[in-house]
Amino acid sequence: MHASFLLPIWALVAFAIYKLVSVVTEKRRHSAHPTVKAKELGCQDAAFYPNGGFLGFKSIKEMQAADKAKLFPDFMIKRQDFMSGLTGRVCSTFRISLLGQTMYFTSDPKNIQAMLATQFADYDLGPVRRANMSQTLGNGIFVQDGKQWEHSRALLRPSFVREQISDLELEERHVQNLIDVLKPQQDGWTAETEIQTLFFRLTIDSATEFLFGESVDSQLVEADSALRTPGKHAKRATDELAFSKNFDSAQRHMAQRFRLGDMYWVHNPKEYKENNRIIDEFVKHYVNLALKKSTSEKKAEEGRHGYVFLEALAEQTRDPKELAAQLLNILLAGRDTTASLLSWLFNQLLRHPAVFATLRATVVETFGTYDDPRDITFATLKGCQYLQYCLSETLRLWTVVPGNSRRTNKPTTLPRGGGPKGEDPIYLPAQVEVNYSIHVMQRRKDLWGEDADEFKPERFQGRRPGWEYLPFNGGPRICIGQQFALTEASYVVVRLLQKFDRIMPGAHELEGPITSNLTLTNSPGKPVTLRLHEAKA
């Protein structure tokens, strides 16, 4: 976390009373386990993480320190390694006490498969996640359960069919704006550039055009600013800058609130409330335009090209709150995930020049040169194996959503992790939080080999990953936008590597450990900085 919690005396007293009642309730709930049924199922409880301190405050301090150092994904691995050392086995599932709550953590593929698929009906997102995230994202698909979620899934799925996500003309316009910023100097190299910042501008530009039918054109704004000729893009610049700044800040606050579990409401600063107000105003503007256009007799498509997500959605629902919520949920996925994937890929390519050389040769051989490109389509991008290996390996090492959770909605089980050997099922009462980490699972050496911490795209050659590889989650709630993200990332990589034949790390790029900027999604903690060399042909 990036801030300490300073509470007035009355709040501390209220907190103490609340926790006393919570602890008593928690003990009663756990003592009410149907132990006979648990024994019939052969259930044993998971090992307990002993370093939590009183009411788990030590665990919170550990998480705060990891957040401050931008090493939270590494912290999750170290905590599991500690438990493995303590138990003398791979301890991928264990219990934690946090502010009086008993929670479970797992990186076991079978347990994750149970929560997301085989025992899907026994788990949901839970009221805490809904209450926390809905303040920013509204009542959209990422916070819903049951019939509401099924409705949203059906509402949104048509927008992610192949015909919609393969509009590469839209993507090319924004890639050209990116290329225009990357001007080679006399020696053929660009200036040192924070390409991570450019990737986030690119993805918000393409995402807003796809979603709203009108791009915020943040890249053009930046170009105007560089030329000191602010013009028609100035108003959008102010709007986009305010939205992006507040959207990022709101996500940081949500991440801090998640660390507190059921006590998320303790962290509710004025900045977070202001973030949400500005976000709401930004999206409301586009929703009102779409509703007005949908009801107008002059719903002309002059000057309009392609598919517009919001206009299609407005044909199915007239509820402005629902439209705004779904937009924010999809915008979160459309902007942050692709930009983070591209940033992590170039973070790794800078550290593995041989991989860059192989990837660049593959791109030119498959898709031609920048000035004479050929056959760049949804199908050919997906079929370019080495390119997909590089993206897959990036998502394995630095998955965009490294941690997630589910909550039991009835008494149920996890299939593995109980008993001294960790092979027995675990019995769980209703309303128990189970956190799971894809980041930890995808770096487990017993699943991926002793080189699991190394960037090796060729490891995916001939491999058909199962539940040990879940960068887009799995089961009924698998990400409906995964092909959208992979297509966009693939296209950007192809066009950049057609244009540039060499890369060089920025002056300080390779210094120190690799850190993470972890909010709801995960991007490099130190923005990726590089120089690019223009290809001669």
Steps between C-alpha positions, in 0.01 A plus 500: 500500500607855443347660809465419867159497665459783751168463681340723767438357849130433437591304188756293691242421769243407236763289328584315822132427572442390141799265508398353837156416363656374175745271676225351719278452195789349306577252777137397530475455125808282488399306809173425322679297235315176426805302608333166432448597137855631481635167626282312254658702220849438638550873558787650697570867550787678327825603667488835683726795418651580843646845438180702494534650847209623713181503288724474195643852532849368424370357173359840410836663572672242281260577217545875550877463479475286186265754341730789584798317349287407194577134562160362595499208247843398632367524856230243417765260369723550806208440735420170327869405504504567875202269549666234285811519716288483815303192389780322312295475177361724227243683710284662234189536721494641853293702748561861600350711779432857393321748728320215673398329175620156400590506132655242272769542237567258217710464187391140443361444147241248623370738765482785252324273250247406769419865581482615139346196332422163657348649820410834341155515664654476850704819461431858400668841518328584825352818650835650603634508145171636369485775761865596452527502120153634421588841643722553196382249241128496574290186479682348200612152400815499718303537823187297427391148591214271407225620267640853480834366378330267251305799365816708460688215338222456242486877449872539438596182316377613154746789515794261513423270209776465244350755258519774762844431648676459165459863387868559433431822309398659830817369661720619213384861543615502860821311428584767241456764770739300717755473218477876440619560856797263458704722268849368416787744535790540254668183629184299434416462870205658677552710809477317831128439544267372769321259270277376782336844515450490123338155522246627754418795271466269201264263678276768645478657152401173333277392789304825507447490123376140521282569804379857442537539124730796568860474610640732765808518273745538786790429264403789274468721805855410598621573146330841507662570836844401372458734204360769733197530273205399718196495276186301451618224734554730801156444658530122463847525655360652816220243520719198428778610732254557784326169435820294475654661807188445709435150362853395596468661843163333565651161416784558747248578773291193412812283524574642845142433609523139379795442734264567793245234411163564667645818649547660155281797604764620747696639206278763335700823452369817337726441200324171426159669508625772263648234270162334471320829432726588207482147357121510518480835319734383222298189420161665548580739214537213251201311635276803452626543142427137420150510647421818309631357174310174543167680536555752223328455168824619343717219619723565205819305462673769293866505577460197729704193431486163664332374813428715807460305823296762685251555217445125468456472877256790503277303263467233771463709815389857562622510859775767515645354823529155346658642185753700702587203721556261210708761318728551799541127554597441137714814483700372798567177313550662159747765609698354786545137405634551147726788597638299792562195279688710243701671774601170662591352158739784421630488857606143425619556142743764628647236731503226236642641174517155338124463543448844345716404200309174446165671539593779261620254236177302539288813461674614180496150351130455578358849449750685276658838561347813649457676164397181320293303753309191397225279634459652848165360607338363813574146378863557400580683823355213701685250283844658539630252754815669628315827549233319702769312697653837599165640611413180687833494681459866595155426641641201688778695671315828542131426481293817489269393786735321743247449779126444529248356745174317546270460800301191592124550480424168672695236695733336248853370446832562335633172354862536618712654774382344824690269737873463562575398141268756343314233305166501683200719416418800716153562642385864482192658660296761316638854459869410510743695281742301284775704334684344209806615310557425135840672529616256768356198320662587167843525664482174695807292415319173568256596222727685255851367568807638672520779243150627589635847586669539161354654185501219242229531233597164348367320810155531338607311188294180496351577842123499556462683832226396740384659822860581596485788244212746541594854390136562400342301782292189421159338519172684433658835598794469262587840353275572203751754370809281488508476120446876477803560725722244326407627154572861593830412671606278208427771245690767691803271536499412130485861383767617747740220409444562129596864559790449741771234479687559826422611854722643771412533870474846650785625716349363824264235361702196612588631846359333810233231527194486278216663691121502457244775495216287634152645528216292357742413221877468492744702289876559541569708809771696322366614160673317215756734343680430174635620167396347168700479176319552170530214253647587160248287312 
